[in-house]
Every structure is written in C-alpha cells, then in structure tokens.
Amino acid sequence: MEKVYVLGGAQTDFERNWTKEGKGVIALLKEVIEEALKNTNLTFEEIKDLNRKNKIAIFIGNFCAEYYIKQGHLGPLLTEVNEAFYGIPSARYEAACASGSVALDAAMTKIRAGDYDLCIVVGFELMKTVDSKTCGDYLGMAAYYDKEAKGIEYPFPKLFGKLADQIYQKYNLNLDRFKRNLAQIACINYDNAKNNPNAQTRKWFMDSRQANYRGNLTNEKIGNMLAISDCSQVTDGAAVVILSNEKYALKSGKNNSPFVKGFGHRVAPFLFEKKIEESKNNKYILPWTRQAIIDAYRRANLTVDDIDVFETHDCFTSSEYMAISAFGITEPGKEFEAIENGTITMKGAKPINPSGGLIGCGHPVGASGVRMMLDLYKQVENKAGDYQVKNVNNALMLNIGGSATTNYAFIIGK
C-alpha cells in the first residue's frame, strides 16, 4: 500500500472577518492556495504538468456554504483562483465539523490506490456573513435538525451541555470540581492560542476567574452548565494540506516529510439521546469516538505512549474532557487527573491543542480537520514556532462532526 506523505500547507489568519474586509470566497482561497504552494515549493506550472499526466486531484471540505455564502457546487471554485486548475478532478466533501477530515480521507484513499501522485486538500468556511443566532441555526444542521435543532436557539451548546451533564452523572463526579476542570480546559486553550500567530483569540483575555465565573454578563451560560468561555469560536478561515505518494516525495526531495501512519473513522447513532442510550453499559460515554482512535492506533501499530502531541476537537470544553480518556491518557471518569496535574498542558507529558484548538485558534467548520492536520505536520517537522512541543515524533488528531456522530482520527509521524 502506498505511503501518504504530508508535504505542508497553509492557514489563513483566523482572526480576520472577510466580509468586513469586503472580500469573498475566491479571495480567501486565492490567498491560502498561494501561501500553501509557496510553503511546499510548488508552482502553478508544476500543477499544470501533473494535470497533463493525470496525477493530481483537489478535495474541498466544507459544511454549508450554500447557507453562509449562497454557493453550492464548490469543487470548481479553484478554477477561479488560477487557470492552472482547469481540468483537474475536484469535488466537495461534507461531514459537518469533520468535513475537512472527510476530504483528507478521500485524498489519502486516492493516493493509496495509486490514482494520483499529489492531492491538494482545502477546507474552508465563511461564517461571519450572518448574525450569531442565524449562524447557530445553520450549525444545527450538523445535528438531526428536525428533532434536535429546529426552533432551538443555539442548539449545539445545548447538546454539548447535555454531554457535560452525562459525563458528570455517569462518572459520579464532584460538580464543582468538574466545572473547574472544564474552566481549566478553556484557560489552557486560550493560553496556548496566545503563542499562535494565526489564532483567533491570541489577543483576547481569559483567566481562571473569568472561566469559572459562569452566569455573569461577561460569561453567560449558553447550554446547561456550559458558558461562553466553554465554546469554540465562530470563525472565517481556510486551511490547505498537500499530500503525495512516495514516488513524488522522492522525486521532489521531500521523502523525509511526515507520513500518515494510521487512521480511524467511525459513525455513531445520529441522535444524541440514542448515543447515550446505546453507551449506558459501556465505560466510554462515546465508544464510537474511542473506537476511531483505537483503529488509528492499530493501523499505526502504536499506542498512546508513542504519541507526543494531540490536536482535538474542542468545540466545547466537554468534548475535550471526553477526548482525554478516548485517547487513552486516562481511564474514563479519571480525566480530571490529567487536567489537574498538568499532563495536557504545553509542558506536560501529553500536550493537547498547543495551537489553541477550536476554542483558542478558531473553528471555521469545514476547515478545522485540515487545520488540525497542518498543525500535526508543523509539530512533527518542528515548524510550529512559539507553540512548538519539544521532541515530537508522532502526533494524533481527533476531528468530530455533529454531536460526535462522525469521528475521525489520524496519526502522522516520521
């Protein structure tokens, strides 16, 4: 089976509001594509040459551009960026917040099958085109809309608030301690984001007092016990990752680049209530998430002990709390240990989200999976700058769609 190499890519500055700048999707894509090609020493002439040989394809991850920017049929968008993309096979892939990972998975599959030498994976979302309540309603389509989101204000904070409730009840946790742990997760991600020049919240203020002060005017409750500080951001942004087979990597002198060692993909019951009902006798509250990670470990022939850094889908603090045991860092119900003893901090034994994650870096829905993969690449290649973790050999990402309905895990390393 072909190895899949990660050659690099690019990310836009997630702080930006492209609508306020008077710019649209083509400006977004043009900027991130040109930066990605520059960072990987690719030229438009080389892209044209690969196209003539039928050795290149494009994969676009996006959740709901039809609503945010009134644009469907996203596959051909790059033809508006540069004529070098004329004729290249290109299509859009969607799985809610895991849309970027579906696009990555499709590209990897095509490389493993020997169909293409090089694949360009683009993830993007422009979310600041609408007000916050409308945005919340659009995001509700990542759930079972008619049963879990229709007519509900901000449905996803409420769904992940229910997850927090279930974690607290299932493991018989001390409520005050659990809330403090969730606040610690938020603070860690905000602190990490300050070191990331592309993070949306790098200039924002957050401390333990603010994160724990749920229910006041500056940190309003938004979903059961969750407050605004527990939530990921509404973000405009794009990310690109360029993948290749071994032949291309050798030819271009990039065969020392990180490669994909393992992956996992599992789908849970759509409705959140069915997830909880089905997992009531399982020690993991979301066993499908855990299984995707186990699959990635198995395919990579690695364990949690071999992983030096993690990027996880902290759409809410409750989803990162759940991920700690899903990774195998602790047993289920003991996640508080890794939070309180510093294991998941930048200087800990198992750092999570040195980029700032979705809470700190930002969450342009269709881009997040691609952005996570790019950050794994940076960590393994020692190119993460001020948020670099020392001595990274293997890195793992978890990207989920909906209420952990679609679950993707990837491991890359040298």
C-alpha positions in Angstrom: 0.0 0.0 0.0 1.3 3.5 -0.9 2.5 5.7 1.9 0.8 9.1 2.1 3.2 11.9 2.8 2.2 15.3 4.3 4.2 17.9 2.5 2.9 21.0 4.3 0.3 23.7 3.6 -1.1 26.9 4.9 -3.7 28.5 7.1 -5.3 31.9 6.9 -5.3 34.2 10.0 -8.5 33.1 11.8 -8.8 36.5 13.5 -10.0 38.1 10.2 -13.5 38.9 9.2 -13.5 38.6 5.4 -17.0 40.2 5.0 -15.8 43.3 6.8 -12.8 43.4 4.5 -15.1 43.4 1.5 -13.6 40.0 0.4 -15.3 36.8 -0.5 -14.6 33.1 -1.0 -12.3 33.5 -4.1 -10.1 36.0 -2.2 -9.9 33.6 0.7 -9.0 30.6 -1.5 -6.5 32.5 -3.6 -4.6 33.7 -0.5 -4.4 30.3 1.2 -3.6 28.4 -2.0 -0.8 30.7 -3.0 0.7 30.5 0.5 0.4 26.7 0.6 2.2 26.4 -2.8 4.9 28.8 -1.6 5.4 26.8 1.6 5.8 23.5 -0.2 7.9 24.8 -3.1 5.2 24.0 -5.7 4.4 26.2 -8.7 1.4 26.6 -10.9 3.5 25.3 -13.8 4.2 22.1 -11.9 0.5 21.7 -11.2 -0.2 22.1 -14.9 2.4 19.4 -15.7 0.8 17.0 -13.1 -2.6 17.6 -14.6 -1.3 16.8 -18.1 -0.2 13.4 -16.7 -3.5 12.9 -14.8 -1.5 12.7 -11.5 -3.2 15.5 -9.4 -6.7 16.0 -7.8 -8.3 18.5 -5.5 -10.5 17.8 -2.4 -12.6 20.5 -0.8 -14.0 20.2 2.7 -16.9 22.5 3.6 -20.1 22.2 5.7 -22.7 24.6 4.4 -21.5 27.3 2.0 -25.0 27.1 0.5 -26.3 28.9 3.5 -23.4 31.1 4.6 -22.4 32.4 1.2 -25.2 31.1 -1.1 -22.8 29.0 -3.0 -23.0 25.3 -3.9 -21.0 23.3 -6.4 -17.8 24.0 -4.6 -15.5 21.6 -6.5 -14.7 24.1 -9.4 -14.0 27.1 -7.2 -10.3 26.8 -7.6 -10.6 27.4 -11.3 -11.4 31.0 -10.3 -8.2 31.2 -8.4 -5.9 30.2 -11.2 -6.2 28.7 -14.7 -3.7 26.0 -13.7 -6.6 24.3 -12.0 -8.6 24.0 -15.2 -9.4 20.3 -15.9 -8.1 18.9 -12.5 -10.6 16.5 -10.9 -12.1 18.3 -7.9 -15.1 17.8 -5.6 -16.5 18.9 -2.3 -16.8 16.6 0.8 -19.1 17.2 3.7 -19.5 15.7 7.2 -20.4 18.7 9.3 -17.5 19.8 11.5 -15.5 16.8 10.2 -15.8 17.9 6.6 -12.1 18.6 6.4 -11.3 15.1 7.6 -13.6 13.5 5.0 -11.7 15.4 2.3 -8.4 14.3 3.8 -9.6 10.7 3.9 -10.7 10.8 0.3 -7.4 12.2 -0.9 -5.4 9.6 1.1 -7.5 6.9 -0.4 -6.9 8.0 -3.9 -3.1 8.2 -3.2 -3.1 4.7 -1.6 -5.0 3.4 -4.6 -2.3 4.7 -7.0 -4.7 7.1 -8.8 -2.8 10.3 -8.1 0.7 11.4 -7.1 -0.3 14.7 -5.5 -3.5 15.8 -3.8 -4.4 19.3 -2.6 -6.9 19.3 0.3 -8.7 22.6 1.0 -11.0 23.2 4.0 -12.9 26.5 4.4 -15.9 28.2 5.9 -17.0 31.8 5.9 -19.3 32.1 8.9 -19.3 35.8 9.8 -21.7 36.6 6.9 -24.7 36.2 9.2 -25.7 37.1 12.8 -24.9 34.8 15.7 -28.4 33.4 16.1 -28.7 32.6 12.3 -25.2 31.0 12.5 -26.4 28.9 15.4 -29.4 27.7 13.4 -27.2 26.8 10.4 -24.8 24.9 12.7 -27.9 23.0 14.0 -28.0 21.2 10.6 -25.0 19.2 11.8 -27.4 17.6 14.3 -30.6 15.8 13.4 -32.2 19.2 12.6 -35.9 18.4 12.9 -35.5 16.6 16.2 -32.6 18.4 17.8 -32.2 21.9 16.4 -35.4 23.2 14.8 -36.8 26.1 16.8 -34.0 25.9 19.4 -31.7 28.8 20.0 -28.1 27.8 19.8 -28.7 24.1 19.6 -25.1 22.9 19.8 -24.1 24.5 23.1 -27.2 22.8 24.5 -26.2 19.4 23.0 -22.7 19.6 24.4 -24.1 20.9 27.6 -26.0 17.6 27.7 -22.7 15.8 27.2 -21.3 17.6 30.2 -24.3 16.6 32.2 -23.9 12.9 31.1 -20.1 12.9 32.0 -20.9 14.3 35.4 -23.6 11.8 36.1 -22.0 8.7 34.5 -18.8 9.0 36.5 -20.4 10.4 39.7 -18.1 13.4 39.7 -18.0 16.3 42.1 -19.9 19.0 40.4 -17.8 22.0 41.5 -14.6 20.1 40.7 -15.9 19.1 37.2 -16.9 22.7 36.4 -13.4 23.9 37.5 -11.9 21.2 35.2 -13.9 22.5 32.3 -12.7 26.0 33.0 -9.1 24.8 33.2 -9.5 23.3 29.7 -10.7 26.6 28.4 -7.8 28.5 30.0 -5.2 26.1 28.6 -6.5 26.6 25.1 -6.7 30.3 25.4 -3.2 30.4 26.8 -1.9 28.2 24.0 -3.5 30.4 21.4 -1.5 33.4 22.6 1.5 31.8 21.0 -0.1 31.1 17.7 0.1 33.9 15.2 -3.0 32.6 13.3 -5.2 32.1 16.3 -8.5 34.0 16.5 -8.2 34.7 20.3 -4.5 35.4 20.5 -5.2 38.9 21.7 -8.2 38.0 23.9 -8.3 38.0 27.7 -9.2 34.8 29.7 -8.2 33.7 33.1 -9.3 31.1 35.6 -11.6 33.6 37.5 -13.4 34.6 34.3 -13.7 31.0 33.0 -15.2 29.9 36.4 -17.5 32.9 36.7 -20.3 31.3 34.7 -23.6 33.1 34.6 -22.5 36.7 34.7 -22.9 39.2 31.9 -19.4 38.7 30.6 -19.6 34.9 30.6 -23.2 34.0 30.1 -24.5 30.4 30.4 -25.4 29.1 26.9 -26.0 25.4 27.4 -26.8 23.8 30.8 -23.6 24.2 32.8 -21.6 25.5 29.8 -20.9 29.2 29.3 -19.5 31.3 26.5 -15.9 30.5 27.8 -16.6 26.8 27.2 -17.4 27.3 23.5 -15.3 27.3 20.3 -15.4 30.4 18.1 -17.4 31.5 15.1 -14.7 31.9 12.5 -13.8 32.8 9.0 -10.9 30.8 7.6 -9.3 28.3 5.3 -6.5 25.7 5.5 -4.7 23.7 2.9 -2.7 20.5 3.3 -0.8 19.0 0.3 -0.4 15.2 0.3 1.7 13.0 -2.0 2.8 9.4 -2.7 6.3 8.2 -2.1 7.3 8.5 -5.7 6.5 12.2 -5.8 8.1 12.7 -2.4 11.3 11.1 -3.5 11.4 13.0 -6.8 10.9 16.3 -5.1 13.3 15.6 -2.2 10.5 15.5 0.4 10.7 11.8 1.3 11.7 12.8 4.9 8.4 14.5 5.3 5.9 13.1 7.9 3.6 10.4 6.6 0.2 9.1 7.7 0.7 6.1 10.0 -2.8 5.4 11.0 -6.4 6.5 10.7 -9.8 5.7 12.2 -13.3 6.6 11.0 -16.5 5.6 12.9 -20.1 6.9 12.9 -22.3 6.9 16.0 -26.1 7.0 16.2 -27.3 10.4 14.9 -29.4 11.4 17.8 -27.6 12.4 21.0 -30.1 10.6 23.1 -29.5 7.3 21.2 -25.8 7.7 21.7 -26.3 7.9 25.5 -28.8 5.0 25.5 -26.5 2.8 23.5 -23.4 3.5 25.6 -25.1 3.2 29.0 -23.3 -0.1 29.7 -20.0 0.9 28.2 -17.3 2.5 30.3 -16.8 5.1 27.5 -19.5 7.7 27.2 -18.9 7.9 23.4 -17.4 4.5 22.5 -17.5 5.2 18.7 -15.1 8.1 19.3 -12.8 5.8 21.3 -13.1 3.1 18.6 -11.9 5.5 15.8 -8.8 6.3 17.9 -8.2 2.6 18.6 -8.4 1.9 14.9 -5.8 4.6 14.3 -3.5 3.2 16.9 -3.9 -0.3 15.5 -3.2 0.7 11.9 -0.2 2.7 13.0 1.0 -0.1 15.4 1.3 2.5 18.1 -0.2 3.2 21.5 -0.9 6.3 23.4 2.6 6.0 24.9 4.0 6.7 21.5 2.1 9.9 20.9 3.9 13.1 21.7 1.2 15.7 20.9 -2.6 15.8 20.3 -4.9 18.1 18.4 -8.5 17.5 19.4 -12.0 18.8 18.5 -12.7 21.1 21.5 -15.9 22.5 20.0 -16.8 22.7 23.7 -14.8 22.0 26.8 -17.0 18.9 27.4 -15.8 17.4 24.1 -12.1 17.8 25.1 -12.8 16.4 28.5 -14.3 13.3 26.8 -11.4 13.1 24.4 -8.8 12.7 27.2 -9.9 9.2 28.1 -10.8 8.4 24.4 -7.1 9.0 23.6 -6.2 6.6 26.5 -4.4 9.3 28.5 -6.6 8.3 31.5 -9.3 5.8 32.2 -12.8 7.0 31.7 -14.0 9.0 34.7 -10.4 10.0 35.6 -9.9 12.7 33.1 -9.6 15.3 35.9 -6.3 13.8 36.8 -4.7 14.8 33.5 -6.2 18.3 33.7 -5.2 19.0 37.3 -1.7 17.6 37.2 -0.7 19.4 34.0 -0.4 16.4 31.7 -2.3 18.1 28.9 -0.5 21.5 29.1 2.2 22.6 26.7 4.9 21.4 29.2 3.0 18.2 30.2 3.6 14.7 29.1 0.7 14.6 26.7 0.0 18.2 25.4 -3.4 18.7 23.8 -4.1 21.6 21.4 -0.8 23.5 21.5 -2.4 25.5 18.6 -5.2 26.7 20.9 -7.7 24.3 19.4 -11.1 25.3 18.3 -11.7 27.3 21.4 -8.4 29.3 21.1 -7.4 29.0 17.4 -10.9 29.2 16.0 -13.4 26.9 14.3 -14.2 27.6 10.6 -16.2 24.4 10.4 -15.1 23.0 7.1 -11.5 23.9 7.7 -10.9 22.5 11.2 -9.9 19.0 10.2 -7.4 20.3 7.6 -6.1 22.9 10.1 -5.5 20.1 12.6 -3.6 18.0 10.1 -1.5 21.1 9.2 -0.7 21.6 12.9 0.3 17.9 13.3 2.7 18.4 10.3 4.1 21.6 11.9 4.7 19.8 15.2 6.4 16.7 13.7 8.5 19.0 11.4 9.4 21.3 14.3 7.9 24.2 12.4 5.2 25.3 15.0 7.3 28.3 16.2 6.2 29.6 19.6 3.8 26.8 20.2 6.2 24.0 19.3 6.2 21.0 21.6 9.7 19.5 22.1 10.8 16.2 20.5 7.7 15.3 18.6 7.9 12.0 16.7 4.2 11.1 16.4 1.1 13.3 16.5 -2.6 12.4 16.6 -5.7 14.4 15.8 -9.4 13.8 16.6 -12.0 15.6 14.4 -15.7 15.1 15.1 -18.8 16.1 13.2 -22.1 16.8 14.9 -22.5 15.6 18.5 -19.6 13.2 18.0 -21.6 11.5 15.2 -18.8 11.3 12.7 -15.4 10.6 14.3 -12.1 10.8 12.5 -8.6 10.1 13.9 -5.3 10.4 12.1 -1.7 9.7 13.2 1.3 11.1 11.4 5.0 10.9 12.1 8.4 10.3 10.7 
